Amino acid sequence: MVVYATTPVRAVLGTCVVDDIGAATPNVIWKLHGAKTGVRRRDFDAYFSGRTVAIAITVSRPRRLRAPISLHALRTDLLDRFSPPQSFRYLTPCQTQALVPDEWARHCASPRTFDTLSIGPFDGELDVAQAPS
């Protein structure tokens, strides 16, 4: 997965591999994943307030790009008419190779090959300078 940070950053920050996607009540999701999220319980509860279902996306092999790819660069240099996703979108192999060529080569060389990678927004309050690399 290609990770895109929304406003104010507005850039692709890195990639990761999606291992699992699960759905359950917010309480169950917190019990299973809360300690690994980097989110305070009160913020989690506020985000899911009034919801009966929460989605958890488990990722591995996070990699930060050497330099973020700005929205301007995405639109002018790499992906014609790119519009940031509201949740996620699929990229073609050509788009992925143009966007993150080193990561694309790693994915293609691994035993788990992908025909497409998805791009998803990061809209949390994580300080980008402190994001795990």
N, C-alpha and C positions, 0 to 999 in steps of 0.2 A: 504494500500500500504506500502511496505517496502522500505525505502529510502536508497539508496546506493550512497555514495560520491565517485566521480572518483579521479584520480590523482590530488594532491599529497596525499590525505587522504586515499583512497582505503579501505573503510570500510562501513558497514551498520551502520547508525547513529540513525535510529528510524523508526516510523511508522506513518501513518495518514490514514484517510478515504477519498476516492475520492467521492465528492458530485456531480460533474458535469464536463463534458468536452465540451467545445464549440469551434467553429471555426468561424472566421470572418476576416475582414481586420485588419492589425496591428493597424490602428488608432482606430477602433471600440473596439478592445480588450483592448487597452490602456485606452480608455474612461471608459470602464466597470470595469477594474481591476487594472489599473495603480497605484492608490493610495494605494492599498493593497499588492503590489508585493515586496516592498523593493528594487526595481531596479530603477536607475535613468532613466529619459526619454531618455537621449542621448545614454545610453547603450542599452536600449530597441530598439531604432531606429536603432542603428548600427547593432544589432543582426538580426533584420528583414529587413535590407536594401535590396531592390530589390525583396522582397517577397510580394505576393498578399494575402496570407492567413497566419494567425497566429492561434495557438491553445492555449487555456487557460484551465488549469486543476484546478478546484476549490476543495480545500481540507479542512477538518475540523479534529478536535481532534488529533492534532499533539502530538506525544510523543517521547521524546528522550530516547534512551536506556541508562541504567545506565553506561554501558561501550560499546564503539563501538566494532563491530565485524570485525576484520581485514580480508582482502582478504586472507591472509595465513590461518587463522582459518576457513574461509568459505570453502576453497579448501581442507584442511586436516581433519578437524573435523566434518563439518556439511553437506556440499553439495558436494558429490563426483564429481570431474571434473568441478567444478563451473567456469563459465566464465562470467565476468561482462557484463551486457547488454549494447548494444549501445543505446537503447531507453527504452525498458522495456521487461520483460519476465514474464510468469506466473509461480507461484510456486504451487506445489501440496500441499494438506493439510498436509501431512507428512513432507515435506520440510519446510513449514511455521512453524509448531509446533516445529521442531528441531531448527529453526533459532531464533524465537522470541516466546517462549512458553507462557510468561505472556500475550503478546498482542494477541496471538491466542486464549487463554482462554477468554479474554475480548470480542473478536469478536464473538466467539461461544456462549457466554452467552447473547449477545445483541439480540434485536429483529430482527436486520438486519444481518443474518448469511451469511457467505461467504463460497463457496466451494473451491475457490482459491483466493489467494492474488497476486497482481503483485509487481514486484520489479523494481524500476526505478532509473536511475542515477541522481545525483545532480552535475551539472558541472558549477555552477555559481562561482562567486568570493566572496561568503559570507564567512566570517571568522567563522570557525566552533565553536570557543569559544563564538561567539556572536549569534549563531543560536537560535531562540526561542525554549523554552522547552515545 
